Amino acid sequence: MKTHNEMVSNWMEDPVFKAEYDSLENKFTLFDELIRARKRAGLTQAEVAKRMGTKTPSVARLEAGGGNKQHSPSVATLNKYAKAVGCRLEIKLFPSTIMSKPLLRLNKSLETDA
């Protein structure tokens, strides 16, 4: 019998599976960060919920990715969560690898034209 990691490793050889798996990376990173921040603060989900003015199941759904509804949290909700765990929310946009290559070429051509 294969382990979970062995199965995922085999599935990752399928380009369709890998693309779908990679597309979920940002979502999982967000949920991991929420849980990490709460644990760093030494709080339970119930304590975070109380600080947010909501109920424990709402915090559990938020940390689990929305449950069956797969609803993305609003910036306002993420701000409330951040404040409840003693953090501040920071959102950054980074150029994708696809976009950064043409930008690099553009910068190089500008340097040679000068």
C-alpha positions in Angstrom: 0.0 0.0 0.0 1.3 3.5 -1.0 1.6 6.3 1.5 -0.2 9.6 1.0 3.0 11.3 -0.1 3.8 8.5 -2.6 0.3 8.8 -4.1 0.6 12.6 -4.4 4.0 12.2 -5.9 2.6 9.9 -8.6 -0.3 12.2 -9.3 2.1 15.2 -9.7 3.4 13.5 -12.8 0.1 14.2 -14.5 0.2 17.7 -15.9 -3.5 18.3 -15.4 -3.4 17.2 -11.8 -0.2 19.3 -11.2 -1.8 22.5 -12.7 -4.9 22.1 -10.5 -2.8 21.3 -7.4 -0.6 24.4 -8.1 -3.6 26.6 -8.5 -4.7 25.9 -4.9 -1.3 26.8 -3.4 -2.3 30.4 -2.5 -5.5 29.3 -0.9 -3.7 26.8 1.3 -1.0 29.3 2.2 -3.7 31.7 3.4 -5.3 29.1 5.6 -2.0 27.9 7.0 -1.1 31.5 7.8 -4.4 32.0 9.7 -3.8 29.0 11.9 -0.1 29.9 12.5 -1.1 33.4 13.6 -3.7 32.1 16.0 -1.4 29.5 17.5 1.4 32.1 17.8 -1.1 34.3 19.8 -1.9 31.3 22.0 -5.6 31.5 21.3 -8.3 28.9 20.6 -10.9 29.3 17.8 -13.5 30.1 20.5 -11.3 33.0 21.8 -10.7 34.3 18.3 -14.5 34.1 17.6 -15.3 36.1 20.7 -12.8 38.8 19.8 -14.2 38.9 16.3 -17.8 39.1 17.6 -18.8 35.8 15.8 -19.2 32.2 16.7 -16.6 29.4 16.8 -17.9 27.5 13.8 -17.3 30.6 11.7 -13.7 30.8 12.7 -13.3 27.0 12.1 -14.8 27.4 8.5 -12.5 30.4 7.9 -9.4 28.4 8.9 -10.6 25.3 6.9 -11.2 27.2 3.7 -15.0 27.7 3.9 -16.1 24.2 4.3 -18.6 23.0 1.7 -19.4 26.5 0.5 -15.9 27.3 -0.6 -16.5 31.0 0.0 -13.5 33.3 -0.1 -13.2 35.5 3.0 -13.6 39.2 2.5 -10.8 41.6 3.3 -13.0 42.9 6.2 -13.2 39.4 7.7 -9.5 38.9 7.3 -8.9 42.2 9.0 -11.1 41.2 11.9 -9.3 37.9 12.2 -5.9 39.6 12.1 -6.9 42.1 14.8 -8.3 39.3 16.9 -4.9 37.4 16.9 -2.9 40.6 17.4 -1.7 41.0 13.8 -2.3 43.4 11.0 -3.3 42.3 7.5 -0.9 43.0 4.7 -1.7 42.1 1.1 1.0 42.2 -1.6 0.9 41.7 -5.3 3.9 40.2 -7.0 4.6 40.0 -10.7 4.0 36.5 -12.0 6.9 34.7 -13.6 5.3 35.0 -17.0 5.0 38.8 -16.7 8.4 39.4 -15.2 10.3 38.1 -18.2 9.0 40.6 -20.6 9.5 43.4 -18.1 13.2 42.3 -17.7 13.6 42.4 -21.5 12.0 45.9 -21.6 14.4 47.1 -18.9 17.4 45.7 -20.8 16.4 47.3 -24.0 16.0 50.7 -22.2 19.5 50.3 -20.8 21.0 49.6 -24.3 19.1 52.5 -25.9 20.5 55.1 -23.4 
